[in-house]
Amino acid sequence: MRLRADILGIESGGKPIVFLNKHDADEVGVTASGRIKINSKRKEITAIVNISTTSVKTGTIGVNDEVRKKLDLRQHSMVEVEVATFPKSLQFIHHKLTGQRLLYHEILEIVKDVVEGNLNEGEITAFVTALHMQGLDLDEALSLSSSMVATGKRLNLHKKIIADKHSIGGVPGDKTTLLVVPIMAAAGVTIPKASSRAITSAAGTADRAETIMPVNLGIEEMESIVKKCNGCIVWGGSLELAPADDIFVRAEYSLYIDPLLLPSIMSKKKAAGATHLVIDIPTGRGAKVKTIGEADLLAKDLIELGRRLGIHTQCVLTHGEMPVGYTLGASLEAREAFSVLMNKFNVPDLIDKACHLAGSLFEMIGKDNGYHLAREILRTGKAEKKMREIIALQGGNPRMDLDDFQIGHEVKEVKSKKSGQVLWMDNSSLVEIARAAGSPKDNGAGIILNKKEGDKVKNGDLLFTVYAEKSRKLSRVEELLTELEPIGVGERREMFIHKIKESPLVKRAFVIDR
């Protein structure tokens, strides 16, 4: 059946979706959420159908931007439409739902259909749920990783050693990438860093870096910059490296599950060409991984999966019970990292963590005393010089100073109501407050911590300060502060934490940032 394309100017998150008049849908023989094949100038795509009785005229097909781009359509282009059979991958998803182990070609078929938009949200969710309920072994994780690489672009730097760093997340304020990349690059090590934006956190690495320089670069731009200065920090979403991962993450997030953690991490590192990888596993209360034993088991699987993919992988277990540094929020965190690069502010835990991660990478590629080498590169200003070079190549201002960071002008100070010392910090509550203030969408929103775990506190001392760009968002913060206790103050000898007088509504902290 031939229909005239009506370009709707609608984006659907990567899914090819079309709209048919009910009369035309009946003629084609397709129902709502069914699939049709669309042909135009020897290009073909399978799209999911929505049906309308009024908004789409008979003889036309409304197409979203994904369909328009893939078929190179113009307004009123003529296309050929026919009903499509259900994807073969649905049979493999059913196999997994019933507990069967999937082979590589079956997983590849599923991932291809996910990337090409041949599966709807319900079918993708069924697959993710099956992985969560039935589990996946390392062979399946390898197949998923390889399939996710095969269905996206790859970075080709043609270097013998390509370093990379990753954190499984879960700890707010982790701006270590802004230190590790220039430290490594200043030593002549190639480190192309593709980073994520925040999903559940106060800021992702791409959000932090974007307050310093543009991060929405294409893969060719990224390659050019890395060849000139050894490093970069860009947003991974603009590169199409392992694009299936972004689709899977959306399904995982809505269900509070994360069965694709291993292939998600390793596929993107393989696509970026990494040969040596250090993975940070924050551990403890408030982190994604609660115990050292649990962290050791995760590290074992990550190292083995890396070996099978040809990536020399090491894991570093770090303390995850409180934020890294003293800031949460894109601009605040970027400014703090920049102040460390400039040797203007001492942030012991941030410096120690970044140098341990960089040091591990140095030792993996054959350099001695990696931690001390990283500290020296930071101390001498070589890391700052390299970061300014990266900023210039990515289109930012290489002469920027700490005063150039935009911080919200709406301020709320939170003071202690007792004396003692900081006994604990609730990561999830701090993140919730920072996000209520507007982070990460509002770059200037966030928190500056005035006290951290172990610090002595007097009644009336400032615990932390919240910054917002809009007063209405600060009002939401004030409401939250009546419900949450993000920092616990008391005497060390006390066993008491807090009292629960009625059945509480417990919010489960779920972290899925990559």
C-alpha positions in Angstrom: 0.0 0.0 0.0 1.4 3.4 -1.0 1.0 6.3 1.5 2.1 9.9 1.6 4.5 10.8 4.5 3.4 13.5 7.0 6.5 14.5 9.0 5.2 15.2 12.5 8.4 16.7 14.1 8.1 14.3 17.1 11.0 12.5 18.8 10.3 9.2 20.4 13.5 8.4 22.3 15.1 6.4 19.4 12.0 4.3 18.6 10.6 4.3 15.0 6.9 5.1 15.4 4.2 5.9 12.9 0.6 7.0 12.9 -2.0 5.6 10.6 -5.7 6.4 10.0 -7.9 3.5 11.1 -9.2 2.9 7.6 -5.6 2.6 6.2 -4.6 0.4 9.2 -7.5 -2.0 8.4 -6.5 -2.1 4.8 -2.9 -2.9 5.7 -4.1 -5.4 8.3 -2.3 -4.0 11.3 -3.6 -3.1 14.8 -2.3 -0.6 17.4 1.2 -1.5 18.6 1.6 -3.8 15.6 4.4 -3.4 13.2 4.7 -2.4 9.6 7.6 -2.4 7.1 8.1 1.0 5.3 10.1 1.1 2.1 11.4 4.3 0.5 14.1 4.6 -2.2 15.5 1.1 -1.4 15.7 1.9 2.3 13.5 -0.2 4.7 12.5 0.2 8.3 10.2 -1.6 10.7 8.0 0.7 12.7 5.5 0.4 15.5 2.0 1.6 14.7 -0.3 4.0 16.5 -3.8 4.4 15.1 -6.0 7.5 14.9 -9.5 8.1 13.6 -9.2 11.9 13.2 -5.7 13.3 13.4 -4.2 11.4 10.5 -5.9 11.7 7.1 -6.6 8.6 4.9 -3.8 8.0 2.5 -1.1 9.5 4.7 1.3 8.1 7.3 2.5 10.3 10.2 6.2 9.6 10.9 8.4 10.6 13.8 11.9 12.0 13.5 13.5 8.6 13.9 11.6 7.2 10.8 12.3 10.4 8.9 16.0 10.3 9.5 16.4 6.6 8.7 14.5 6.7 5.5 15.7 10.2 4.5 12.1 11.4 4.0 10.8 14.8 3.1 7.3 16.1 3.6 4.8 14.3 1.3 7.4 11.6 0.2 5.6 8.5 -1.1 6.4 5.3 0.8 5.4 1.6 0.4 3.8 0.1 3.5 3.1 -3.6 4.4 2.4 -5.5 7.6 5.5 -6.9 9.2 5.9 -10.2 11.0 6.7 -10.3 14.7 10.5 -10.1 15.3 12.2 -13.5 15.8 13.9 -12.0 18.9 10.6 -12.3 20.7 11.0 -16.1 20.7 14.4 -15.7 22.3 13.0 -13.4 25.0 10.4 -16.0 25.7 13.2 -18.6 26.1 14.8 -16.4 28.7 11.6 -15.9 30.5 11.2 -19.6 30.9 14.8 -20.0 32.3 16.7 -21.0 29.2 20.2 -19.9 28.7 20.7 -17.7 25.6 23.4 -18.2 22.9 25.3 -15.4 21.2 23.3 -15.3 18.0 20.0 -15.2 20.0 21.3 -12.3 22.1 22.6 -10.5 19.1 19.2 -10.7 17.4 17.5 -9.2 20.5 20.0 -6.4 20.8 19.7 -5.6 17.0 16.0 -5.4 17.3 16.3 -3.1 20.4 18.6 -0.7 18.6 16.6 -0.7 15.4 13.3 0.0 17.3 11.7 -3.3 16.3 10.7 -4.1 19.9 8.3 -2.0 21.9 8.7 -0.9 25.5 6.8 -3.8 26.9 8.9 -6.3 25.0 12.2 -4.7 26.1 10.9 -4.6 29.7 10.1 -8.3 29.5 13.7 -9.0 28.4 15.2 -6.9 31.2 12.9 -8.5 33.7 13.8 -12.0 32.5 17.5 -11.2 33.0 16.8 -9.9 36.5 14.6 -12.9 37.5 16.6 -15.7 35.8 20.0 -14.2 36.1 22.7 -14.2 33.4 26.0 -16.0 33.5 29.3 -14.7 32.3 28.9 -16.3 28.9 25.6 -14.4 28.4 27.2 -11.2 29.8 30.0 -11.6 27.2 27.4 -12.1 24.5 25.5 -9.1 25.6 28.6 -7.0 25.7 29.8 -8.1 22.3 26.4 -7.6 20.8 26.0 -4.1 22.2 29.4 -3.2 20.7 28.6 -4.7 17.3 25.4 -2.7 17.0 27.0 0.7 17.6 29.9 2.8 16.6 33.5 2.3 17.7 36.3 4.7 18.6 39.4 4.0 16.5 42.6 5.6 17.9 45.1 3.0 16.7 47.0 3.1 20.0 48.7 0.2 21.7 47.6 1.4 25.2 44.2 3.1 25.8 43.4 3.7 29.4 39.9 4.2 30.8 38.3 4.7 34.2 34.8 3.9 35.4 32.8 4.0 38.6 29.8 1.9 39.3 28.3 4.9 41.0 26.2 5.3 44.1 28.3 8.0 45.9 27.4 11.7 45.4 30.0 14.3 44.7 32.3 11.9 42.8 34.2 14.3 40.5 37.3 12.2 40.3 37.2 11.9 36.5 37.9 15.6 36.2 41.2 14.9 37.9 42.1 11.4 36.6 41.8 12.3 32.9 44.2 15.3 33.0 46.6 13.4 35.3 46.8 10.5 32.9 46.9 12.6 29.7 49.7 14.8 31.2 51.8 11.7 31.6 51.3 10.9 27.9 48.7 8.2 28.4 45.8 8.1 26.0 42.5 8.3 27.9 39.3 9.1 25.9 36.6 9.5 28.5 33.0 9.1 27.5 30.8 10.0 30.4 27.2 9.9 31.4 24.7 12.5 32.5 22.9 12.1 35.8 20.0 9.7 35.9 19.4 9.5 39.7 22.3 11.5 41.1 22.8 15.2 41.7 25.2 15.4 38.7 26.9 13.1 36.2 30.4 13.5 35.0 29.1 15.0 31.7 27.0 17.5 33.6 30.1 18.6 35.6 32.3 18.8 32.6 29.7 20.8 30.7 30.0 23.7 33.1 33.6 24.0 31.9 33.4 23.1 28.2 31.1 21.7 25.5 30.7 17.9 25.8 28.2 17.1 23.0 30.9 16.1 20.5 30.7 13.6 17.7 33.0 10.6 17.5 35.2 12.1 14.8 35.7 15.3 17.0 36.5 13.1 19.9 39.1 11.2 18.0 40.7 14.4 16.7 41.0 15.9 20.2 42.4 12.8 21.8 45.1 12.5 19.1 46.2 16.1 19.8 46.2 16.0 23.6 45.8 12.4 24.8 42.5 13.0 26.6 39.0 14.3 26.6 35.8 14.3 28.6 32.6 14.0 26.5 29.0 12.9 26.8 28.7 9.3 25.7 25.1 9.8 24.5 26.3 11.8 21.5 28.7 9.1 20.4 26.4 6.1 19.7 28.8 3.7 21.5 26.8 0.6 22.5 23.5 2.5 22.0 21.4 -0.4 23.2 22.6 0.3 26.8 20.8 3.7 26.9 17.5 1.9 25.9 18.0 -0.9 28.5 18.8 1.7 31.2 15.4 3.3 30.8 13.6 0.0 31.3 15.8 -0.9 34.3 15.3 2.5 36.0 11.5 2.3 36.0 11.6 -1.2 37.6 14.4 -0.5 40.2 16.6 -3.3 38.8 20.0 -3.4 37.2 20.7 -6.8 35.7 22.8 -5.4 32.8 25.4 -3.7 35.1 28.4 -5.8 33.8 27.7 -5.7 30.0 26.6 -2.1 30.3 30.0 -1.1 31.7 32.2 -3.3 29.6 30.5 -2.9 26.2 31.1 0.9 26.3 34.7 0.4 27.3 35.2 -2.1 24.5 33.6 0.3 22.0 35.9 3.1 23.2 38.9 0.8 22.5 40.1 0.5 26.1 43.0 -1.8 26.7 43.5 -1.0 30.4 40.6 -0.2 32.7 40.3 0.6 36.4 36.8 0.3 37.9 36.0 2.1 41.1 33.6 0.2 43.4 32.4 2.5 46.2 31.4 0.3 49.2 29.5 0.8 52.4 26.2 2.2 53.8 24.5 4.5 51.3 26.5 3.1 48.3 25.3 0.7 45.7 27.5 -2.1 47.1 27.1 -2.5 50.8 29.8 -4.9 51.9 33.4 -5.7 51.0 32.5 -9.3 50.3 29.8 -8.2 47.8 32.3 -5.8 46.2 35.0 -8.6 45.9 32.5 -10.8 44.1 31.5 -8.0 41.7 35.1 -7.2 41.1 35.8 -10.9 40.2 33.1 -10.9 37.5 34.2 -7.6 36.1 37.8 -8.7 35.8 36.9 -12.0 34.2 34.5 -10.3 31.7 37.2 -7.8 30.9 39.7 -10.6 30.3 37.3 -12.3 27.8 36.8 -9.0 26.0 40.6 -8.4 25.8 40.6 -5.5 28.4 43.1 -5.6 31.2 40.8 -4.8 34.2 41.5 -3.9 37.8 39.0 -2.8 40.5 39.6 -0.4 43.3 37.3 -0.6 46.4 36.7 2.8 47.9 34.8 4.2 50.8 31.2 5.0 49.8 29.5 6.0 53.0 29.7 9.8 52.4 30.0 12.2 49.5 33.4 12.6 47.8 34.7 16.1 48.6 32.5 18.9 49.9 30.2 19.6 47.0 27.1 18.2 45.2 25.8 19.7 42.0 27.3 20.3 38.5 29.0 23.8 38.9 29.9 23.4 42.5 31.6 20.0 41.9 33.4 21.3 38.8 34.6 24.3 40.7 35.9 22.1 43.5 37.7 19.8 41.1 39.2 22.8 39.3 40.4 24.3 42.6 42.2 21.1 43.3 43.8 21.1 39.8 44.9 24.7 40.5 46.3 23.7 44.0 44.1 26.4 45.6 42.0 24.1 47.8 43.0 20.9 49.6 40.2 18.2 49.4 41.9 15.2 51.0 39.4 12.4 50.1 39.0 13.6 46.5 42.7 13.9 45.9 43.4 10.5 47.6 40.7 8.7 45.6 41.7 10.3 42.2 45.4 9.5 42.8 44.6 5.9 43.7 42.6 5.4 40.5 45.2 7.1 38.3 47.9 5.3 40.2 46.4 1.9 39.5 46.2 2.7 35.8 49.8 3.9 35.8 51.0 0.6 37.4 48.8 -1.5 35.0 50.7 0.0 32.1 54.1 -0.6 33.7 54.9 2.6 35.6 56.3 2.3 39.2 54.8 4.1 42.3 51.6 5.0 40.4 50.0 6.8 43.4 53.0 9.1 44.0 53.4 9.8 40.2 49.7 10.9 40.1 50.2 13.1 43.2 53.3 14.7 41.7 51.6 15.5 38.4 48.8 17.2 40.4 51.2 19.0 42.7 53.4 20.5 39.9 50.4 21.9 37.9 50.9 19.6 34.9 47.4 18.2 35.3 46.0 21.8 35.4 47.9 22.7 32.2 46.6 19.5 30.5 43.0 20.2 31.6 43.2 23.7 30.1 44.5 22.2 26.8 41.6 19.8 26.8 39.1 22.7 27.5 40.5 24.7 24.6 40.3 21.8 22.1 36.7 21.0 23.2 35.7 24.6 22.6 35.8 26.1 26.2 37.7 29.0 27.7 41.2 27.7 28.7 41.8 30.8 30.8 38.7 30.3 33.1 39.1 30.9 36.8 37.1 29.8 39.9 35.0 33.0 39.7 33.7 32.0 36.3 31.5 29.1 37.7 27.9 30.1 38.1 26.4 29.3 41.5 22.8 29.7 42.5 22.0 32.9 44.4 19.2 31.4 46.5 20.7 30.1 49.7 19.5 27.9 52.6 21.8 27.2 55.6 21.3 24.1 57.7 22.7 24.2 61.2 23.2 21.6 63.9 20.7 21.4 66.7 23.1 19.6 69.1 26.8 19.3 69.9 29.0 16.2 69.3 30.4 15.0 66.1 29.1 13.8 62.7 28.3 10.1 63.1 26.9 9.4 59.7 25.8 11.0 56.4 22.8 9.8 54.3 23.9 9.9 50.7 20.4 9.4 49.3 18.9 12.2 51.4 21.7 14.6 50.3 21.1 13.7 46.7 17.3 14.2 47.1 17.9 17.7 48.6 20.3 18.6 45.8 17.9 17.5 43.1 15.0 19.3 44.8 17.2 22.5 44.6 17.3 22.0 40.8 20.4 19.8 40.2 21.4 18.6 37.7 19.2 20.6 35.3 20.1 23.9 37.0 23.9 24.0 36.9 24.2 26.4 39.8 22.1 24.3 42.2 23.5 21.9 44.8 25.1 21.6 48.2 28.3 22.7 49.9 29.1 20.5 52.9 30.5 22.3 55.9 31.0 19.2 58.0 31.7 15.6 57.2 31.8 12.3 59.0 34.0 12.5 62.1 34.1 16.3 62.3 33.3 17.9 65.7 30.2 20.0 65.9 28.8 22.6 68.3 25.2 23.4 68.7 24.4 26.0 66.0 27.3 25.1 63.7 26.7 25.1 60.0 26.3 21.6 58.7 25.7 22.3 55.0 24.5 25.1 52.6 22.0 24.5 49.8 22.1 26.6 46.7 19.3 27.1 44.1 18.7 29.3 41.1 15.0 29.6 41.8 13.3 30.5 45.1 10.4 28.1 44.5 12.9 25.2 44.4 14.4 26.3 47.7 10.9 26.2 49.2 10.8 22.5 48.2 14.1 22.0 49.9 12.8 23.5 53.1 9.9 21.1 53.0 12.2 18.1 52.6 14.4 19.2 55.5 11.4 18.7 57.8 11.2 15.1 56.6 14.8 14.1 56.1 17.9 13.9 58.4 20.8 13.9 56.0 23.5 14.3 58.6 23.5 12.6 62.0 25.2 14.4 64.9 25.8 12.8 68.4 28.3 11.5 70.9 30.4 8.5 69.9 29.4 6.5 72.9 25.7 6.7 71.9 24.1 3.5 70.5 20.9 5.5 69.6 20.4 6.5 66.0 16.8 7.6 65.8 13.3 6.6 66.9 10.5 5.3 64.7 7.0 5.9 66.2 4.9 4.6 63.4 5.3 2.5 60.2 7.5 4.6 58.0 7.2 5.1 54.2 10.6 3.9 53.2 12.0 5.2 50.0 14.3 2.7 48.3 17.5 4.3 47.1 18.2 3.1 43.6 21.3 4.2 41.7 21.7 3.5 38.0 24.1 6.2 36.9 26.8 4.9 34.7 
